[in-house]
Amino acid sequence: MKKITLIVVVIIASISSYAQDKFKEDVEVVQSIYGRNKSELIKQYMNLSDEEFVRFTKVYENYETERKALGKAKLDIINNYAANYATLTDAKADELAKNTFKNNLAYEKLYDKTYGQAKKAVGAINAAKFIQLEIYLQTIVRGQIYDSIPFIGELEKSKTN
């Protein structure tokens, strides 16, 4: 029993540590996957003229500022989950779920807002290209996050096996 308790404590500490180390910035995850800076990846994929790129840069910088704030909020939710995993109550699970929904919705609203701004700056096709790439990158980040944390009750199931 002591061994299992120790394993659970180590896993929970690892979740929190891993979340803090790996997900401080979604950009770091993208860089680790693609081996380059995110803005360079965006620039290469978008293939904008110099004039278009200048107009797009302001939109992108505003987007990144808001996205980073949402990323921090996502990290806070993950850390809250890790801190409460072993003693998760209905109330805490409800709070975490609602905060996750709110964060996901905020990302969707940011995509919509940024699409409108990018469309004005560089046209609908280029705006759609940006949003498509950004959603793809965020999906990768989300996948890595969910791969790194246990499902609710997963550790308890492993205790009985």
Order of alpha helices (4+ residues) and beta strands (2+ residues): alpha-alpha-alpha-alpha-alpha-alpha-alpha
